[in-house]
């Protein structure tokens, strides 16, 4: 009998060893799966409860990073595509006429809560790319629009 052959006899030492090993793996496996599930659930809840203004801020930062990575000779269509893909839940318009100096992005038909959240969290973002809201004193009401200037 070779070393890799397991006897079908339930009382053999090989079967007993496999049972002990399986019990030890189960002892560590289920707590690991449970803790990973809890961490994933907590992260999903955090993302779901994140204010809409913070989500818009993150989207603007990602759009700014994409604009900064674009070549200076990129076409207007390419710039518009790179920016607008970061705002899938909003009606967005992108003006790339002044690229590479700056690009403007406007979110249309915002709810009152989205508008107030965006003004609170995303009025100005500074870093390698500056994102500044144009006319931050705009009144928020249902269906309002906000415009940002992305300056790489």
C-alpha positions in Angstrom: 0.0 0.0 0.0 1.4 3.3 -1.0 1.6 6.4 1.1 -1.2 8.1 -0.8 -3.7 5.3 -0.6 -6.3 5.6 2.1 -7.9 2.4 3.3 -11.7 2.3 3.3 -11.6 0.7 6.7 -13.0 3.3 9.1 -10.7 2.2 11.9 -7.5 2.7 9.9 -4.9 5.2 11.2 -5.1 7.1 7.9 -8.8 7.7 8.2 -8.5 8.7 11.8 -5.8 11.2 10.8 -7.9 12.7 8.0 -10.8 13.1 10.5 -8.6 14.9 13.0 -7.3 17.2 10.3 -10.8 17.9 9.1 -12.0 18.7 12.5 -9.1 21.1 13.1 -9.7 22.9 9.7 -13.4 23.2 10.6 -12.4 24.7 13.9 -10.6 27.5 12.2 -12.5 27.8 8.9 -16.0 28.8 10.2 -14.8 31.6 12.4 -12.7 33.0 9.6 -15.7 32.8 7.2 -17.9 34.5 9.8 -15.5 37.3 10.5 -15.0 37.9 6.7 -18.7 38.0 6.2 -19.2 40.5 9.1 -16.4 42.8 7.7 -18.0 42.7 4.2 -21.4 43.5 5.7 -20.1 46.4 7.7 -18.3 47.9 4.7 -21.5 47.5 2.6 -23.5 49.2 5.3 -21.0 52.0 5.5 -21.2 52.6 1.8 -25.0 52.5 1.8 -25.2 55.0 4.7 -22.6 57.4 3.3 -24.1 60.8 2.6 -24.8 61.5 -1.1 -22.5 64.6 -0.9 -19.6 62.4 0.1 -20.4 60.1 -2.8 -20.4 63.0 -5.2 -17.1 64.2 -3.7 -15.5 60.7 -4.3 -16.9 60.7 -7.9 -15.4 64.2 -8.5 -12.0 63.1 -7.2 -12.0 60.0 -9.4 -13.0 62.1 -12.4 -10.3 64.6 -11.7 -7.7 61.8 -11.5 -8.8 60.5 -14.9 -8.6 64.0 -16.4 -5.1 64.5 -15.0 -4.1 61.1 -16.6 -5.4 62.1 -20.1 -2.9 63.2 -22.7 -3.0 67.0 -23.4 -4.1 66.2 -27.0 -7.1 64.0 -26.0 -10.2 64.6 -28.0 -13.2 66.3 -26.4 -15.2 63.1 -26.7 -12.5 61.2 -24.8 -12.5 63.7 -22.0 -16.3 63.7 -21.8 -16.4 59.9 -21.7 -13.6 59.8 -19.0 -15.5 62.3 -16.7 -19.2 61.3 -17.3 -18.6 57.6 -16.6 -18.0 58.5 -12.9 -21.6 59.8 -12.4 -23.8 56.9 -13.5 -26.8 57.9 -11.2 -27.0 61.5 -12.4 -27.8 63.4 -15.6 -24.4 64.9 -16.3 -23.0 67.3 -18.9 -19.3 67.8 -19.5 -17.7 70.8 -21.2 -14.2 69.9 -22.4 -13.7 73.0 -24.7 -10.9 74.4 -22.4 -9.1 71.1 -21.9 -6.2 70.7 -20.8 -6.6 73.9 -18.7 -9.9 72.8 -17.1 -13.0 70.8 -17.6 -16.4 71.7 -16.3 -18.9 69.0 -15.1 -22.5 69.8 -14.3 -24.9 67.5 -12.5 -28.5 68.3 -13.4 -31.8 67.6 -11.7 -30.4 67.1 -8.2 -32.6 66.4 -5.3 -32.6 69.0 -2.5 -30.7 66.5 -0.2 -28.1 65.7 -3.0 -27.6 69.4 -3.6 -27.1 70.3 0.0 -24.8 67.3 0.5 -22.7 68.3 -2.5 -22.4 71.9 -1.4 -21.3 70.6 2.1 -18.8 68.0 1.1 -17.7 68.9 -2.4 -17.5 72.7 -2.7 -13.7 72.6 -3.1 -11.4 69.7 -3.3 -7.6 70.4 -3.3 -4.9 68.0 -4.1 -2.9 67.2 -7.3 -6.2 68.1 -9.1 -8.3 71.0 -7.9 -12.0 70.7 -8.2 -14.0 73.9 -7.4 -17.7 74.5 -7.4 -18.8 77.3 -9.6 -21.3 79.6 -7.8 -21.3 77.8 -4.5 -23.9 80.2 -3.2 -26.6 78.7 -5.5 -29.8 77.9 -3.6 -30.7 74.3 -3.4 -34.1 73.2 -4.4 -35.6 70.2 -6.2 -34.2 69.9 -9.7 -31.3 72.3 -9.3 -28.0 71.9 -11.1 -24.4 72.3 -9.8 -21.3 72.9 -11.8 -17.7 72.1 -10.9 -14.5 73.1 -12.6 -11.8 70.3 -12.7 -8.4 71.8 -13.0 -5.6 69.3 -13.5 
